[in-house]
Structures are given as C-alpha cells and as structure tokens.
C-alpha cells in the first residue's frame, strides 16, 4: 500500500458576501445575522478548520483535504433546532468557509470550476484513518463540511469520482 505524507496547511478563508449569497440561494441577509456570522466565522477559522496536503511518498498523486470538525456540525445542528431558516444559512456559511479555503489553495476554483472528488486509493484511505476520518463509498467522509480534490488543479468532471451521478457533470454516461 502506498504511504501518503500528511502535511498540515494553514487555510485563510475569506468571506465573500456574493459567493455566500450564491451558496445560500439568498438575495439579502439581516444585519444582526451578519454579526453572528462574523463571530462564528472567526471561531471556526481558528478552532475548527483543518487543511492538509496528502501526497504519495512513492510518486504521483497529491491532494488537498479541507474540513470543519464535528464541533461545527454540532453548532449548526443546535442552530437548526432553534430556527431551521437560520440553520440553513449557517450550513451555507460552513460550505462557504470550506470552499473559500479550497479556492485559496487552488485558484482555478475561484473561476467557477468544480473541485472534483478523486477516487481515493489505499494511500489516501490510510491518511484518512490517521486523521480520524472515514471514507464512505458514496463519495463522502464522516465530516459534513469537507472537500478532497487533486492539488494542484488537475481537471474537472473527467477526473471526478462523482461524474456519473453529479447533476453538473459534463461527462455523464
């Protein structure tokens, strides 16, 4: 089994209001909610946001893995219980943070390109295990807010594990 090196990275997500609005599917947000967003954004960015470069120690293959830890999922679930509308907006905030972080490492994602999900081999699965993550065959990890994609950018749908089932796929059979 190929061994993957795990190198911690320092993500620096930038809050882009227009990008958030697109993710959230909203056209306006209340001012007091924006203040809450800032509090959570700062907390999540410093305490819960994780980023790693996973690279094959024996040759080809390098990926970036970014995720928010379980505490964020619990925060959002609590908000959701109090207000499903606000819960949905904080869900969008978490997605925005993870994707903004990915865009910081992979500039091509800023131009609207998708972050293709690779089919993880044994080495990546071993790295996941070392990081306390579990891969699910449907193409997810046991973190709700996560992205795994080739690093640097290596193409879109043609390299994506989800290309047969993704509604945005350009190579669907």
N, C-alpha and C positions, 0 to 999 in steps of 0.2 A: 504494500500500500504506500503510495507516495505521501511523504510528510509535507505538510504545509506550515510555513512560518506564519506566525500571527504577530503583526506589528501594530500596536495601538497608534491611532491617529488623533489629531485634535480638530474636531469639526467646529466650524464657525458659521452656524446658520444665520442668515439674515432674514428678518421678517419683511416680506414684500407683500404689501396690502393687496395689490392687484392679483398676485398669484394666490394668496389666501382666499380671496373672494371667488376666484375661479374654482379652486378646490372645494370650497364650501357651497358653491352654487348660489351665492347671495349677491345682492346688489347694494346692500347697506348693512351696517352693524352699529348698534347702540354704543355711545361713548363710554358708559360705565363698564360695558363688557370689554371694550378695548383695554381699559385699565387692568381688568382681571387677566386678559391675555398676556399683557406685559409681565405681570407677576409670575404667571405660570411659565411663560416662555423662558424667562431668566432662570427660574428654578430648574426647569427641565434641562436647559442647555448646560448648566453647571453640574447638576447632580445625576441626571438620568440618561443623557445622550451618550451613546457609545459608538465608536467607529474604529474599524480595523482594516488593515490591508492583509489579505490572505494570499500568500504566494507559494507556489510549488518550489520547494527547496531543491528539487532534482531537475528542474527545467521549466517548460512552458506552463503558463496558467497563473494569472493574477486577478484578484477580485477585490472589491470593496464591499464591506458589510457594515451597515449602519442600522442601529436600532435604539428604541427607547425601552428602558427596563420596565419591569412589572409594576413599579410604583406609579408610573404614568397611566397604565391601563386601569389601575385601581382608582386613581384620581378621577379619570374620565367616567368610570362606572358610577362613582359617587355623584358626580355632577349630573349624569344621565338620570339617576334615580330621583333627584330633586327636580330636574327640568329636562325632558328629552330634547327640547329645542336647543338649550344651551349645551347639552351633552353632545349633540351632533356638531355644534360649532367647535367645541374643544377637540372632538375627534378630528375635524378638519385641521385644527391647529397642529395637532401631533403629526398628521400626514405632511403638512406644510414644513414642519421642522425637519423631518427625516429627508424629504425631497430637497429642501433648500441645502441641507448638509451635503447631500449627494451632488448637487449642482456645483457646490464649492470645490469639490474634488474632480468632477467631470464636467467641464464647461459645455460640452455638447448637449447636456440635458437642459441647459438654460434656453435652448432654441426650440424647445417643444419636443425634442426626441425622447423616446421612451427609454427607461432603464431596463433593458432586457434581463430576465431571470435566467441564468445558466442552469443546465442540468448538473447538479453538484456530484462530483466524483467522490471516491472514498477519502481522498485527502481533505476536501472541503468538509465532508461529513465528520471527519476526525477533528478538524478545527472547531466545528460547531460544538462537538461534545466537550472539548477543552474549555469552551466559553460558556458551557451550561445551557446550550441551545439544542433543540430537537428539530430535525427536518421532517416534514410531512410530505407524503407522496403527491399530494395535490398542489405542491409548489409553495408551501408556506413554512415558516418556522414558528416556534412556540412564543413568539413575540408578535403582538398585533401590529405594531408600527415598526416595520423593518424593510430594508432593501438590500439585496445582494445582486451585484452586477459586475460584469467584466471591468477591469481597471488597467489601463485607460480604456476609453470607449472602443468597442470592437464590433459595432453593428447593432441593428435593431431586431426586428422580428425574425430575421434569418438565423439568429443565434439564441433565440428565446425558448425556454422550456415550455412556456405557455402559448406558443404560437398557434397551436391547433384549437385552443379554447378561448383565446382573448378576443373580445369584440372589436378591438382596434387592429387586429392582425392583418398584415398586408400579404401574408404568405399562407393563409388558411387553405387547407385542402378541401 
